[in-house]
Amino acid sequence: MKNIFITTSVILGLISPFVYFIAILKGEAKPHRTTRLVFLFISALTTFSLFAQGNRVALWLSAVSTFQSIIIFLLSIKYGMGGRSKTDIMCLLTACIGIASWQLTKDPTLALYFAIVADFIGVVPTLIKTYHFPRTEIWTFYFLDVCAGVFNLLATNIFAINQFLYPLYIIAINLIVVLLIIRPFKMKLKQY
């Protein structure tokens, strides 16, 4: 059963960026450049950290996330938004502190914690952008990542925090973005 959950998680993780790629190319999504740069660094950091820990379950989700981060960052350069505000620069510098902290500690578990904190700081520009401009994101991309995180979590059979923290984080942060995107639809429904 564990292998089915891992496979499902990886497949969903591979499908989600293609949904986003198409939305970006159609002009339906405008990724935030700072977030995408931070995601690229952080997903790579997380992948290396999980590999160093010997965590072969969450490693798959993280490796897929790194692949999608590379492509989306490249697309964000041409089709994205943001990247030069004070908040963007502060988030980028703070995320870099998380990366530097990992390099100084050489502890894979501590690196995972730093990666998650840095990832969250890196997503702040997207949260702000999506709050103000929900039509610049598509909920299906983030929801597929929520589902990928759920299946990855279901595959975890070792109940140590470093085994399930990353999938839980992926579920939570993507669910927050989904809620920010669909929020205007709920507000419109309440008016009628």
Steps between C-alpha positions, in 0.01 A plus 500: 500500500791731581628479142155583361486813718852605398422440132174695524680785675768514232247484214296784650820693560596453136155595367464819703782697337364422153165645605689809619725518190193507275329762718813718493534474124128581457537805726270353767776484763782741578749340739681724745868515402644528850293210629599286205872574546478419870299185423771388261774537761291363784364200315854408398617547861213287627572227247866484602403506868252214465752301297767555768254386769423184307132600476403325178125567535486882522803515268280415201257785565789740554685393183185554294458840666857592400431405139183709485678790672764517230244519219267743676783734597616513139143580388461762773787701357294575189139460616512569875445787740703667773854450611618851584295622795640541852294201614638289214859593582449447873345157439780404263770606750325322787470184292872526423566508875315168525715356223819629664389356835468158342849526355642596839327225700556209261214333687243358254208511745575857602542584132148373436365736767694792352375404154137503610537836677680647199238354266223661702678835494547457126128437447402820680523710177266255326259504794491882487463502120227238506313678776493821295477340153344153535450474123879484452504141626305183422374285784541166318880524504513547876223248569688229310798572726273470806393156375862402427591596856212296643604185311863557598392530863297178471814321379692596813525205735765642735337746738792733559457872449768519230308236302161670486576870553575579135184337357291672770655833409433444127136421578454805725669765285335389178161483669545859621567614142196307373283673759638842401423428135144377548417758768353753252259236371370435851464873565292541183274209596427658840378817332209319331 
